[in-house]
């Protein structure tokens, strides 16, 4: 059996859907989440919906029974408690007899990273490798999807304000990450491998603005701003300060080119090239890009 933990987020639900699309028997899939009830929208009665909370090791031990491959998708908890969550998951996996863990990591998994989440990622990767279980690490770049969510506002204001100058980012869609995770879980030949899930190109921020302009039919220009101005924009959107702090360090990491590496690992895993930013925006915005 393959378990997706947690299956309640966008990537988790996407990974369950990808497993089904790739021909995995629904009865062989466990969709685990703190609140599994909403997962019934996946529209299959044969799926195993099980309650599991990263903060509750006992709940995970129960949810992981009979599971051979466990896909761990991290939460958005701050870095320090997130380390405890991951340790709980690994302990529960060992106790339940899980054989293999697939962990969704990030490209900024280096000791010198400027990203505040990197300490958790480094701990989680090391703990996974030293867990005694077979493992595969999937390091992803930054998601395309939030750009599409922001696109209507960008089109209205006609500017893309980021605390960046020279960054290049290999944006990847949640759909591609989900499909890659499903393919990794289905493979028996990726033990001990570290893969990188990226888009097909590392875009500069002016190039990103051009893609948004084409997708929305409005002229959107990149505007490099300072971190404090970016914080003010986030506060106006009612983002909690702790989330804003994480975003600021994420962009510092991006400026240091921590998300610029491009690979073809998604193509190798799924047989399909990863989505370009224009194609992903067109799909996510529900229409074809403007000519």
N, C-alpha and C positions, 0 to 999 in steps of 0.2 A: 504494500500500500504506500501511497505518496500522500504526505500531509502538508498542507499549506498553512503556515502560521506567521502572521495572522491573515485570515482570508477576508477580513472585513474592509480593508483599505482598497484603493483603486487597483494597485498592483496585485494585491492578494486575490481580489475577485477576477482580475484579468488573467492571473496565472491558473486559477481553477478553470476558467473558460478555455484557456489555451490547452490545458491537459485534455479536456473533453474534445476539443477540435482536433487534437493530434491523435485521437483514437484510444485514449486511456479509458478503461471500463469505469463508469461512474462509481460502481461499488468498491473500486480500488482507490478512491480519492477521499481524503479526510479534509474537510473545510473547518479549520479550528479558529475560534475567535472568542473574545470576552463575551460578546453577545451574538450568538450565531443565528438568532431568529431572522434578521433581515436578509440573511444569505439565501433564504428560500427563493428569492428572485432569480436565482440561477436556473430555475425551472427544470429540475430533475429530481425525482423522488429517490433515486438510488444513491445519491451522494450521502456521505456520512457527515452530518453536522455535529460538531462537538464543542462544548464550552472549554476554553483554555485562556488563562490570563498569564501574561509574562511575569506578573508579580506574585503569582500563586503556583509554586512548583507542583503541589499536589494535583491541581487541576490539569496541568500539562502531562503529568505522569499518566493520568487516566486517559487523556485525549490521545496520547501517542501510542497507546497499546495496539499492537499489530502493525505498526508503521515500520517500513523498511527505510524509506527516504524521507527526510524532513527538510522542507524549504523554510528557512528562517528569514522573514522580512522584518527589519527593525521598526520599532515604533518611533514617534516623534518626541519621546521623553528626553529631557536634558541628559548630557553625556554621562555624568557620574552614575545616576540611578539606572541608566540604560545598560551599563556594565553588569549590574546586578541582575537585570532582566535576562541578559544573554547567558549569564552563568546559570541562572535558574533553568533556562530552556535546555542547556547542554546537560545539566544534571538530570533533568526529567527524561531527556532522550536516552541517556545511558540506562537509567532505571527501568525504562519501558522496553528496552531491547532494540532501539533504533540502530540501524547499521550505518547510515550515511547522512551527512548534513550538507545542504546547499545553502550558503550564506550570501545574502545580497549586501555587498559592500559598496564602496565608492572609490573613484580614482584617486582621491586625495588621501589615500591610506599610506602616509609616509610620516616618519618622526618629525620632519621639518615642515609639515603642512601648517598653513595659516588658518585653516578651518577649525573652529571650536569643536566640531564633531569628531575630528580625526583621532583624539585620544580613545574614544569609545571604539572606533573602527579598528584601531591597532590592537586594543585589548581583545575585541571580538574575534578578529582574524587569528591572533595567536592562540586564544582559548580554543577556537574551533580546530586548529591544526594540532593542538596538544590534547585533544579530548579523548583520544583513543578510538574515535569513530573515523570512518572514511569521510573525506570532505572534498568539496569543490567551492572555490570562492569566485563570485561574479562581481567585479568592480564596475559600477556604472558611472557615466558622466551625469551632467545635470539634465533634468527633465524638460522636454519641449512643452508639455501640456500647460504649465502655468503661464507661458507666453500667450497661448491661445485664450486663456481665461482673462488675461489682462488686455487683449487686443482691442476690444471695443472702447475701452477707456483711452488706450494709446491713440486710436483713430480720432477720438473726440478732441484730445488735447494736441494731437499732431506732434508729439514728442515722446522719445524713449529715454527717460532719465535713469541713468545707472551710475553708481560710484566706480566707474571703470574708465580706462583709456585704451590700453593695448591688448586686452584679454582676447583670447580665442577659445571658444567653447564647442565641444563636439556634442551638442544637444542630442538627446535620445528620447524617443517617445515611451510613455508607460506601456503602450501596447507592445512595442518591440522588446522591452525588458521582460514583460510577462511571458511572451512567447519564447524568449531565450531561456528563462528560468524553467519553463515546462520542458523544453528540449534537454536541458542539462539534467533535470531530474529523471528523465526517461533513458538517459544514456548510461551504459555501464563502463564507458571508456574514458571518463574524465576525472577519475579519482586523483587527488593531489594536484589538480590543475588550478591556475589562477587565470580567469578570463576577464576581458574588458568589453563592456557593453556600451557602444558609442554610436552616434550618428555617422553618416558617410563623410562628413566634412567638419572641420573646426572653423566656425564662423567668427569673424570679427563682429563687434557690436554694431558698427555701421552696416555691415552685411545683414545682420539680424533685423535692423530697422528697415532695410530695403525689402526683406521677406515679409515683414508685417505690413508694409505699405502695399505690396502686391496683393496680399491676401485680403486686405480690408478695402482696397480701392481708395485709400486716403494717404496723403503724404505724411509719413511719420519719420521724423529726423532724430538721430541719436544726439543726446545732450549729456556730456560728461559732467557729473555733479559731485560735490563733496559728500562725505559720509553723513554729516549732520543734516544736510538737506534731504538726503535719502531717508534718514530716520524720521524726519518730519512728515514726509510723504507716507511712510508706513504708519505713523501714529494717526494720521487723518483717516487711514483705512482701518483703524482700531485694532491693529496688530499688537499683541502683548510685547512688552519690552524684551523679554527673554527670546522671543522669536526674532525680533528685529536684530538683536545682538548676534544671533546665529547667522542671519542673512548677511549682515555686514562682514563677518569673517569669511563667509562663503565667497563673497565678491573679492575680498582680499586674496583668497586662494585662487580665484579665477584670474585675477590680474597677474598672479605669479605663474600662470599657465598650468595650473594643476588639473584642469579639465580639458586640455587641448589635444591630448593624444587620441588618434583615430585608429581603430582596428576594424577588421572584417570578421570579428568573432560571431556577430549575430548572423551574418550570411552563412558562415560555416556551421552554425548550430541549427538554423531554421531552414536553410536553403533559399532564403529571401534576403535581399539587401535591406539594411535598415532605412527607415524613412528619412528623406531630406526634410529640412525645416519647412520649405514651401509646401511639400506634399502633406506633411503632418498638420500644418496650419489649415490647409484647405479641408482636410478631413474633419478636424476638430471644430472648425467654424461652420461646417455643414454646407460648404459650397466650393466650387472650383476657384482657384486663384484668378485674380483679375489679369487680363492680357497685358 
